[in-house]
Amino acid sequence: MSVTELHSALQLRPGESPFPWQADLVASFVRSLGERISLDIPTGLGKTSVMAAWLVARAKGAQLPRRLVYVVDRRAVVDQATTEAERLRDWVGETPPVRRALRLSDDQQLAISTLRGHHADNREWLSDPAAPAIIVGTVDMIGSRLLFEGYGVSRKMRPYHAGLLGSDTLFVLDEAHLVPPFEKLLETLVCDDHVVGRSDGGTEIVPKINLISLSATGRSFEGEVIRLSDADLEHPVVRKRLNAPKRLSFVESDGATPLPELLAEQAWGLADRGQSNVRVIVFSNSRDVADKALTAIQKLASGKGKQKVEIDTELFVGSRRVRERTLASDWLQERGFLAGSEERPVRPAFVFATSAGEVGVDLDADHMVCDLVQWERMVQRLGRVNRRGDGDAQVRVIVERVSPASATQKALQKPEGERTAAESKKVDEFTAAVEQAKADERGAINVHMRPFLFLPKDDTCRDASPGAIRLLKSKADGNPEIAAAIAGATSSAPLRPALTRAVVDAWSMTSLERHTGRPVVSPWLRGWVGEEPQTTVVWRRWLPVCIGSKASDKKREADAEAFFEQAPPHLSEQLEARSSAVHDWLINSGKVFLKALAKTEPNGDHNMPEDQPILQRDSTIGVILTQSMDVVRILTLGDIDFDGDDKKEHKRRKDALRIALYDNLLVVCREIEGLNENGLLDDKTKHSQTVTGDDEAWEETGFRVRSVKADDGTAATEDTGWRTCFRFVSQVATGGESEGEPQAWLLVEKRIQSASSEDSRAISHSPQSLADHRAWAVAEADYLSRQLELPEQYSHMLRIAARLHDEGKSSDRWQNAFSAPVEGRPYAKTCGPVKPRLLDGYRHEFGSLRHVESDDEFKALSPDLQDLALHMVAAHHGSARPLIRMDACDDAPPSALEERARDVALRFVRLQRRWGPWRLAWWESLLRAADQRASRRLDLANANHETEATHG
């Protein structure tokens, strides 16, 4: 295997060469990919290059999965995987031989979906199941979608995601030691045929999944293990990075000085008290400590009466939106904190980081200060200093001792003879506790320190270079004392539930809104852990509220769910924070408006600044959603008013609000401020948001929301590149003959390039006949069959299903409800608007089944293929798992319709038993992809036609 392609993919300079382990990995991929591989490579030696190795091997004809899913921990702020995916996309586009080898057309790019930038969760990988794609996602994002629960994904789209993730996919789990439950879940899907359902040889048709675990912490590994070879150790770059000087020393606290001040003082000393323009990273275990340490170093730089020193500081935590994370990445790049950057700081620069800086980011500082945490986290932190081996890093680790309470602290400051008896007792108890902690070599602090005591030592420091850590890990195999020290300092894996076929079957029944046997998926992703619940916050200008409506709460919630299905919270606009912090922030932010209302003048005037928006007590300020996009609660301003005399009732309501926020998503109106310029929650901020995720200027979401008056019309937008996919009645008339009539609408409009939702694809800028759409869908099904090299009998079945999947649209009910032109019917696409009352719940997929069963080509198929074709047609908009609505279908008597609906459910059960949950969902995804690709062809044709007309 020539390394030329790998050299090009890694974009190495002349004279540079790939690491031997990287070339060996490509060779291994080309020969045969094992189901389960572990990569034990120290931090800083290019583990993300697994993507390049996979891509090069596929270009060389290796039989590898088409999709590579790179999974990172949710704490990552600036993920290196996104940068690597974007770089490889550009490389493929600029290298025609590679593009052709990957079977990409001249106008087709490598599909990537990442965690930030324009590719953030864009889902373009869904459009072509036969094309190579790189998907970068978090454990929660990928894991929930794999298990048919899809955080942030509509119920109808969940099988689509699960089918493509659960088949023909190579999972690369970065920092696998952080999420052992998810690693075990993937191992089960790779190795357990009963859970997956591979007993009948179907894997010859539906490609399986593979797993590569990445870790640099010396944990135990499963399957084939790839480590550094002797050739790697001779590579000049590897040798330099393994031997990168990192001189570690412990600094014991005095038990009196707060940890933030200790961290700041040590960092200030490493910067020669502001006289050296160095990069220092300061790690702490909590956001609060990081905040206070940053403030402390700013105080030190202020001079305290001496000359002030100009410094740069950055708080590097996970609780911010992707947009602000990108700004943080730019800050790091400009000051040389990202590995390989040629920039250098012009003044002392300090980054104060929590666990967000430990993983997924190629940080590189000159020196480091930190508190003492678990072994695997310390190894990760050490990988963020002198990463390339160009400097001589000092690492100061603060070892905390027993800290006195405030009363004891005051007593300690008094001379011994001036203390009262009570104060003397406090001092004595504190002194005894300190001595006990020092003597207890098995205390938590000392347990975490013990592995480092086996590292080589000079007069003042220990060698914490990657090479020394690697040697220590190898010694542990034959030295029980070292092995025990590392094991004792390492976090215990959380308990986790077993993955069973019954549980997976329950998750896969996505057309059931409620299922008593369907548990939440989080324990399978992260185990049973004691972490504080998190809440995701999104700001929007427009919320799904209908002014003047007298609808029931159930109807309002259903309408809100329909709105968010079309305008879902996007990854780029989400901020994740502790639920308790979000709870307090929301209440404090609402007090501004509540106080203003309390001061309302008798004439109705508000005592508010002119530029401050006015909210009423009954104004909707937010919607709480589950991660699965079901409405938990719609909040008004009055719901967060807890002033008054009934303290017991207020506590009950506060607790109910807090619980509603646990591990859920809060979409809040932008009038509720509290996001500072750094993208962090702050109820005292004066920073004002001008752009929200539903605004056209926020390009990453792929949609916009506009408010229009009823007399302005509600037809699709005339803007080239946009289509109206959903209309929400935002105001109705009250009183008089027109009561209840729409007065205003919210239009959800999507970019042509954006992935469509299930039902919105029937609306287009120009109508398309059913015959034309049928022909295009068959052509796309044929394309997918050829690219996937399906056996001819299955290709034939897929083409039949594609030809007949939309025949139910020929119903007069559907044509009238979608405002199809009278001439030329039946149409598959219309210009709208949709009239839901006429549609009356009719599902055209259900109506198509009669047409399929009466087709001569279909009748010639084998019974098994007939079953599969019928299910694919019934499920091509996400239904039939196992139930499908039969409302308003009038092509047969009710008894026959009930029998048809029963057959749909029983067919799902039969096919799931034969193919397994993920392989059946994969088959569904092929027809859905063919249908969506045909729809997108029409959208692009319309856009091109309008562009040509505009330019004459």
N, C-alpha and C positions, 0 to 999 in steps of 0.2 A: 504493500500500500504506500503510494507516494504521499509525502507530507505537503506537497505543493498546495493542494486545495485547502488543507487545514491552515497552512501558513497564511493563505489569502483570506480565509474566513475569519481568522483571529486578527487580521490586519496588522501583522507584525512588520517591523521595519526590516530593511535589508541587513543581513548579518544576524538577525534574531531567529530563533527556532522555537517550535512548540516544545512544551515540556514532554518528556517521553511518555508519561502516564496519559497525556492527552492523545498522542498518536496511538498508543496501545488501546485506548478506549475506542477510537475509530475502527481500528483493526478488529476489535472484539465485536463491534456492532456489525461490521461487514460479514464476519464469519457466522455468527449466530447470537442473538440477544437472549440472555437468560431471563426467566420470569422475574427474578429477584436479585438485584445487585446493590451492594453497599460501597460507597466511595469514602474511604478514610484518608482524606487529604487535609493537611494543615491549612489554617486560615491564611489567605494571601497568595495562594497558589492556583487561583483561577478556576474554582469549582463551577462557576456559571458557564464556563466554556463547554459544559456538557451539551448545551444548546447547539453550539457550533459543531461539535463532534457528531451529534444526531443529524444535523442538516447535511454535513459533508457525506456521512455514510449513506443517507437516503439518496443523495445525488449520485453516489457510486453504485446505486442499485440494491442497497441492503434492504432486506425485508423487515423494516421497522414500522412501528405504528405511525400513522399519518399525523397524529396530533401529539405535541409535547406540551404537557401541563406542568408548569414550574410553580410549585406551591411554597409560599413564604409565610412567615408568622405575621399575624395581624399588627404586631407592634412596629414593623418596619416603617420607617419614615421616608427614606430615600432608597428604594430597592434597586440594587445593582442589576437584578434580572430584567427590569424594564429597559434599562439602558442597553443591555446586551441584546434584547429582542429587537429594539429599534435599530440598532447597528446592523444586525443580521438581515433585517428587512431591506435596508438600503443596499447591503452587499449583494443580495440576490438580485435586486433590481438593476444593479450596475454590472452584473456578470451574466451575460446572455447564456453561455454554456450551462451554467448552474441552473438558471431559470428553466431552460429546456429540459435538463435532466430531471428536474422536479415536476415536469409536465405542467408547467405554468405557461399560459399564453403570453404573448408580447405585452398585452395590456393588463395582465393579472399580476398582482403583487403577492408576496408572502403574507398571509393573513396573520395578524398579531392582535392580541387583546391584552392590555397591560393595566397597571395600577395607577398610572398618571398620564398626563398629556392628552393629545387628541385620540390616542388609541385606548384610553381608559374604559375598560369593560364595554368595548364597542360591539362585541358579539358578531363580528363579521365572519368568525370561524364557523358560525352556524349555517352560513349560506351555501357552503360547498363541502359536504362530508367527505369528498374524495380528494380534496386539496390539502397539502401540508399546512399546518398552522401551529403557532406558538401562543399559548394562553398563560399569562401570569396572573395568579390569584392568591388570595389568602386561604388559610385553612377553612375558615367559616364559609367563605364564598364558594370555593370549589367543593368542599365536603357536603354542604347542604344541597348543592345542585346535583351532585353525584347521587345523593340519597333521595332524589325526587321531591325535596322540600324547598329547594331554591330560594335562599334569602334574596329578596328583591326581585323575584321572578314570578310572573303571574301563574296561577294554577294551570292554565292551558298550555303554557310554555315549559313547564317543569319536565314533562317526559322528553321533550326535544333536547334539553340540556343534558338530562341524565343519560339518554341513549347514546349521545355522541361522546360524553365523558367516560362512560362505562364500557366503551368498545373502541378498539383501534387507537389506544392512547398510551403514551409513555408518561407516567407520573414521575416527576423529579421532586422529591421532598427535601427542601433546603432546611438545614438546622433541625434534622429529624429528632434530635434529643429533646427539643422543646415540646413536641406533641406526640409522645409515644402512643396514645390512644388512636390518633389518626393514622399513624404508621401501621399499627396492628389492623386497623380497618382495611387499609389498602392491601396488606398482606393477605387478609382473608379473601378479598375480591380476586387477588391474583392466584391464590392456591386452593381455595375451597370450592370444589366443583358443585357441591350441594347448594351452597348459598347462591352462587352465580347461575347455576343451571347449565352445565356443559356436558351433560351425560349422553347426549345423542349424536355427538359428532358435529354439532352445528358450528363449532369454532372454525371448521374448514371454510365456512361462508362468512361468518361474522368475526372479524379479527378481535383478538383478546387484548387485555391490557398488561402492561409491565410496570415495574417499580424500581426506581433507583433512589436510595436514601443517601443524603449527604450529611456529613457531620465531621467536626474537627475536635471533638472533645474526648475521644478515647472510650466511648461507650461500647457495649457489645454490639456485634453486627450479625445480620442474617444473610443467608444466600452467598453468592459469589462476592468476595471482597477485593476491591482494587486499592492498593496502597502504593506509596512511593517505592520505586525500584532502585537498584544500585545505579542504573543509568540516570535516574532523576537526581540522585544525590551528587552526581558529577556535573549536572547541568549548572552553568555559572549563575544563572538567575535564581534557580532553586537554592543553590548553596548560599548565595548572598542573603536570601530572605529567611532561610532556616536559621542562619547565624546572626540575624539582625539583633544588635545589642538592645537589651531591655533589662535595665538594672533595677531590680525590685527590692524595696525596703519597706518594713512595717513601721508605722508611727502610732504609738499607743496614745490614746486620749487620756487626759488627766481626770476624766469623769465629771469635769465642771464646765469646760468650754463646749458649747453646742456644736454638733457635727457640721452644720453649714459653715460656721466660722473656721473650723479646722480645715475643711476642704478648701475654702477660699485662701486661707493663709498659706497652705502648702502650694497651691497653684500660683499664688503671687510670688512665692519664693523661687519657684522653677522659672518664672519669667524675670528673675533678677530684680524683683520689686518694680517691674515695669520698664526696665532698662533694656530688655532683650525682646526683639520682635519674633517671639516663638509662638507656636500653636500648642495650646494645652487643652486637653479634653478632661472634663471632670465628671465622673459617673457617680450617681447616687441611686439608692433604691426607691426613692419616692419623688414625686413631682414637687411636693412641698419643700423638701430639702434642697432640690435643685433650684427652685425659686429663691429661697433664702440665701443659698450660696452665691448665686449670681448677684443678688443685692449686696452681699458682703464684700465681694471683690470690687464692685463699683464704688463702695464706700472706701475701700483701701486705695483705689485709684484716685479718689477725690482729693487726696493729699493730707487731710486732717490738719490744715493750717500750713502745709508745705505745698510745693508746686504740684498741680494736678497733672496726672498722666492720662493721655488719650489711649483708650483701649477699645477693642471690639468684643462684643459678647453676643451669644446666641443661646436661647433656651431650646433644647432639642428634645421634644417630647412627642408622644403619639397622638395626643388629643387635639388634632387640628385637621382641617380639610385637605384634600389632595391639592387644591389650588395653592394653599399656603405652604404645603410641603414642597411644592416645586420651587417656591420662592426661597425656602430654606436651603434647598439644594443649590440654588444659584449663589446664595451667601457663602456656603461652604466651598464652592468651586472658586469663587473670587479670592478667597483667603487661603487657598491651598490645602483645605482639609480633606479633599477627595483624592484618593490614591492615584498617582500618575499625573496630577495637576502640576503644571509648571509655575503656577502663581505662588507668590510668597506674601505673607502679611506685611503691611507697611507699619504696623504697630502691634503690640501684644494682642493676641486673639485667644479667646476662651470660649469653649463650647461646654455648656452644662447639660448633661444628658441623663435620661433615665434608661430603662431597658430598651427604649425605642432606638437608641444608638448602638445597641449591642449586636443587632442582627440585620442582615439583608442590606447593609450599606458599606461601601468601600471606603470607610473613614481612615484617615492617616494623619495623626498628630505627632508633634515632636516629643511631648511628654504627657504623662497621665497621672491623675490623682483620683482615688475612688474609695468607697467604703468596701468592706469585706462581705462578699456574698458567696453563693454556692460555687463549687468548683467549675462546673460547666459554663457558668456565666462569667467567671473570672477569666477562663480561657478565651471566651469570646471578646471580652474587653481588651485583653492583651493583644488581640489581633487588630486593634484599632489604633495602635501606636507604632511608629517606625515600621510601617507595614512593608515598605520596599527595601529596608535595610540600609538606607542612605545616611541615617543619623546615629545618635547615641542617646537613646531614650532613658529617662529616669521615670520610674513608676513608684509612686508613694501610695501605700494602702493604709487607710486609717482603721485601726482596730479599736472599736468602741469598748469602753468599760462601763461599769455601773454609773449612771448619772444621778446626782442627788435631786430630790424634789426641791421646789422653790424654797420651802421653809428650811430644809436642811442646808441649802446653798447659803442662805442668809446666816445660819448658825456657823457654818464653816468660815465665813468671812470675819466672824468676831474672834477676838483673843479668847483663849481657853478659859481664863479667869472671869470673863464677863458673861459667859453663857449661863442661862437658867438651867435648872435641873432637866426640864423637858428638852431643851436644845441640846444639852450634853448627851442625853439619851439618843436623840436623832443622829448626832454625829457618830456615836459609838456603833449604832446599828449600821450606818452607812459604811464606816470603816471596816466592819466585819464582813459586809457584803462584798466590798472590793477585794479583800484578802481571799475570800472564798472563791471569787471569780478567777483570781490569778492562780490559785492552787488547783482549780478544777481543769485539768488538761483535756477533759472530755466535754467541756462546755461547748455550746453551739458556736461561739466565736472561734475557739481554738480548734474545733473540728474542721471548720472551713480553712483554717490556716495550715493545718498539718501537712497536706500534700506539698506545699511550697517549701517545707523544711527539708525535703529530700532533694531539692534542686542544688546545683553547685553554688558555693558561696565564697566570696572574697572577704575582705575585712569589714565591708559595710553593706554589701548588696548580694542578692541572689540572681543567678542567671535565669531569666524568664523568657528567653528567646524561643521561637517555635521549635528549633532543634532540640533544646533542652527539655521542653515539654514533651516532644515526641519520644525522646530517649527515656524519660520518666515513665511514659505509658508502656513502652516496651519492657522496661524493667519490672513493671507491675505484674507481668505474666508469670515471672518466676520468683517474685518477692511478695509473700503474703502481707507483710507489714505495709508496703507501699500500696498494694491492692486495697487493703482495708482502709488506708487513709483516704484514697481517692473515692472509694465507695461511700465512706462516711461523710465526705464533703459534698457529695453529689445529691441533687434533689431526687426524692423518691418519685417513681412514676405513679400518677394518679390511678385509682381504681377505674375500671371501665366496664361497661356491659358487653356481653358477647353479641356478635352480629349473627342473627338467625334468619333463615329464609322467611319465617312467618312475619317477622318485623319488616323485612324488605317488601314483602307482598303488601303489607298494610300501607307503607309509604307510597308504593307505586299506584295505589288506587286514587289517583289525583282528582278524578271527577267527583269524588265524594267530599263535600265540604266538611263534614264531620265524620270521624271514625274513632270509636272508643279504643281501638287497639293500635292507634297510630301515635307513638310517643314523640316528644321533641327530639331532635337529632343531636343536640349539643353534647350529651354524655358520650356519644360515639366519636365525636370529633376531638374533644378535649378532656374527656373523663369527668369523674365527679370531683370537681375542684372547689376550693373555698374562695375563689376570686370574687371580688365585689362585682355585682351586676353592672353591666354597661348599657348606656343608651346612646343611640345614634341620632344626631340632630341635623335637620335640613331646614334652610330658610327658603321660603317661597313668597313671591308677590301675590299670587292668586291661589286661594284655597277653594276647594269644592263646596261652596256655600251658596244656597239659594235664598235670596232675600225675599221675604213675603210668603215663603212656602209654609204650608200647614201639614207637610208630610210627617209621618211617624218617624220615630228614632230609627227603626229598622230600615225604612226606606232611605232615610238620609245616609245611613251607614253603607247601604248597598250602592247608592249613587256615588259616594265618595270612593268606594273600592273600584267601581268602574272607571272613575276619573284617574285614579292612581295606576290602574292597569295601563292606561294610555300615556300617562305622564309620571312614570315611576321615579322615585328618588334615585339619582345616579351616583355612582361611586365618587365622582369628582366633587360633589357638593356635600358629602357626608362628613360629619365630625363625630367621633366617638369619644365619650367621656364617662366617668363614673356616674351611675344613675343618681346617687345622692347629690353629686355636684350639679347635675342638670336640674334636679328637683329644686334645690335652693336657688340656683340661678334664675329659673323660670319664675318662681315666686317673687324674688327681689326685683326682677325686671318688670313684672306686672304692677308693682307698687307705684311706679311713676304715674301710670294712668289712673289707678284707683285713687291716689291722693288728689289728682287733678279733678276727678269726678266728684270727690267729696267737697271740693271747693267751688263747685259749679254755682255760678250766680243765679239768682231767682229768674233772670230773663233768659237763662239757658246758656249764657256765655261760659266758656271754660277758662280757667286760670292756667293756660298752657302757653309755652313759647309759640310764636307764629309758625316756626318750621317743624313743630312737633305734631305728628299725626294724632288724631283723636279717635279713641276707641270707647265704645259703650260697654256696659256690663254684659250685655247679651251678644257682643261682637265675638265671632269665632276667631280665636287666636292660634289654634293648632289642632292637629289630628294625630292621635297616637295609633300607630300601626304595629302589627306583629312583623317579624322579619319575613313572614310569608305574605305580607300585604293585606292582611285582614284588619278591619278597623276594630280597635279596642275601645276607643273613646274619642268623642269630639269635644274639645275644650272651649269654653267661653272665658272671657276675662273674669266674670263673676266666680268661675270655678276655682280660681287661684287667689281669691280674696279670703284671707283667714283672720281678719281683724274682727273683733267683737267680744262679747262677754262669755259666750258658750265655748269655753276652752276644750271641753271634752269632745264636743262635736267637731270643732276645728281640727283636733288631733286625729279623729277618725277619718276626716276627709283628706288630711295631709297624708296619712298612711296609705289611704286608697290610691292617691295620686302617685305616691312613691312606688307602690307595687305595680301600678299600671305602666310605669316607665321601665321597670326591670327588663333588661335584655330586649327592649322594643325600640321602635323608631318614632321620633317626634318630628313632625313636619309643622313648622311654626311660621307665622306670618312675619314678614320682614320688619314690621313696626316694632316687634319685640326685639330690641337691640341687645347687645351683650357679646358681640364677637369683636375682639380688638384687632388692630392692624396686623398682628402676628397670627391671626386665625385661631386664637385661644378664647375659651369662654371667660367672660369678665363682665359682671353685671354693673360695674362702675365705669365702663368704657364710654367715651363720647364718639367713638368711631362709627360712622354710618355706612351701611351697605347700599350701594347704588345698583349692583347687579346681583341677581339671584339665578338659581338654576333653571327657572322657567322663562328666562329672558333670552332673546336671540343672541345677545352678546356672549352668553355662556355656551360656547360652541360644543363643549364635550358631551352635553346631554343628547344632542341630535334632535331636540324638539323645542318649541316655544309655545307659550300660552298667550292668547290675545283676548281682550274683552271687547265685544261688539254689541251695539244696540240692535234690537229686533228689527227696527226700520232701516238699519244699515245693511241688512241681508245676512244670511248665514251660510252662503255657499262657500265652496272651497276657495282658498286664497288664490289670487292671480299671480303671486310672486313665483318666478321661475325657481325651481329647486325645492319648493315646499308643497306639501299636500295636507289638506285638512283630514284628520283621521278620527276626530271625536268632537262632539258638541255637548256642553254641559249647560243646562239652564241655570243661570246665576241670579235671575230676578224674575218674579212673576207679578202680575197686576193684583192689587188687593181692592176689593169692593167693586160694585158696578157690574155691568154685563160682561166685561172682559176679565173678571176675576179668575186668576189661575193661568191666564195666558202669558206666554214668555215675553218678557220685556228686554232681556239681555242674555247673552250667551258667553261662555268661555270656550274658545276654539283651541283645541290642541292640534298643532300643526307640526309635522315631522319633515325632516330633510329627506329628499329622494334617496340619498345614500344610506339612511338609517334603516336598521332592521325593523320591519313592520311588526305590529301586533297582529293577532290572529284575524280579527274581523275588519280591521281598517283597510286591508289590502283590496277589498271590494270597491273602494272609492278611488277614483283616478281623475286626472285632468281631462281625460277623454274616454268615452265608452269603448269597450272591447267586447266583441261578440263571444258567445260561449264557444263557438266553433274555433275561433282564433286562439283563445286561451287554451282550449283543449289541445290543439296542435302544438303550441309552445310548451305546454306541460309534458307532452309525450316526448318532445325533442330533448327537454332537460332530463327526463327520466332515462332516456337512452344514453345521454352523455354520462350521467352518474353510473349507469350500469357498466359502460365501457371502461370508465376510469377505475372503478372498483373491481373490474374483472369478475362480475357475477356470472355464475353458471347460466346458460341460455334460458332454462326453464324459469329461473327467477327473474331474469331480465325481461322476459316476455310477460310475466305476471305483473311486474312493476309498470311496464308500459300500459297494460290494460287498466290498472288502477289509476294511472295518471290520466288516461283518456276519459274515464268515467267518474272521476272523483267529485266533479262539480255539477253533475247532471241534475241534482236537486235544485239548482238555481233556475232551472227552466220553469219552475212552478210560478203561476201567475202571482201568488202571494209574495214571493221573493222579488219578482220583477217590479211589482207595484211598490213594495216597501222600500226598494232602493232607487225609486224614481227612474227606472229604465225608460229610454225613449220608446214610443209605441211602435215606430217603424224599426224593423230589423231584429226584433226579439227572437230568441233569448240572448241576453247579455250576461257576461261574467263579471264585467267591471262597468260601473256607472259613475256619473259625476255627482250623484247624490242630489239632495240630502237624503239620509236614511230616515224612514218613518217607523219608529219602533212599535207604534200602536198597530200598524198594519202587519208588521212582521209577527207580532204576538208570540214571540219565543220560538218561532220556527227555526229548526236547524237544517240547513240544506244538506249536510253530510248524511243525516238520517234519511232525508228524501232521496238521496242518491243511491241508496242501497237497493231499492226496487229496480232501478235502471241497470245496476251491476248484475243482479241475479238473472235478469232476462237477456243479457248479452250473449251472443253465440260464442264468441271467443272465450269469454269467462267460463261458460259451461264446459268447454273442452279442457279446462285445467283439471289437475288432480284435486281430490277433496282437500288435501292439506294446503295447497296453493290457493284454492278458493277461499278457505278460511282466512288465510293471511291477507289476501286482496281485500276481502270484505272488511276486515278489521282495520286495515290501513286507510280505507276510504272513510270509515266511521270515525276514526281517530285523527284525521288530518288537521283538525283544529283543536285538538287536546281533549276531546270527549272520549266516551266509550272505554273509560278505565275505572270501573266497568260499565257505568251508566251513561245513557245519553237521553236528552230530552226528546219527547215525541210530540210536544205541543204544536198545535196548529197544522200538523201534517194531515192532509185530506186526500191522500192517494189510495187509501184503503180504509175499511171499517175499523172502528176502535179496537175490536178484538184482534184483528190482524196486526194492527200497529203495536199492540201490547206484546204479541208473540214476537214481532220483529225486534222490539227493544229487549225482550228477554234473551233472544238469540245473541244480541250484541254482547250482553253481559257474560253469558255462558261461553261465547267464543273467546272473549278476553281471557277467561280462566283457563280454557284449553290451551291457548297459544302461550300463555305465561308458563304453564306447566311444561310445555315442550321446549320453548326457546329460552326461558329464564327472563327475569325482569329487564335486564339491560339489553339483551339481544332483541327482544320484542320492541323495546323503545327505539333501538337502532333502526329496525325496519320501518317503523313509523316515521322516523326522521328523514328517510330517503324520499318518501312521497311528499312530506312537508317541505323539504328542501327543493324538490322539483317544482312544486306549486309556487313557492316564494321566489325562486329564480325566474319563473315565467312572469310573475307579477312585477318583479324588478325590471325585467326587460321592457315592459310597457312604460314604467315610470321613467326610465332613462331615455326611451324613445320620445316620450312627451317632452322631457326637459331639453333634449337636443333639438327637437322641432321648434320649441319656443325660443331657444337661443338663436337658431338660424333666422327665425322670423324677426327677432329683435335687431339683429345685425344686417338685415336686408339680404 
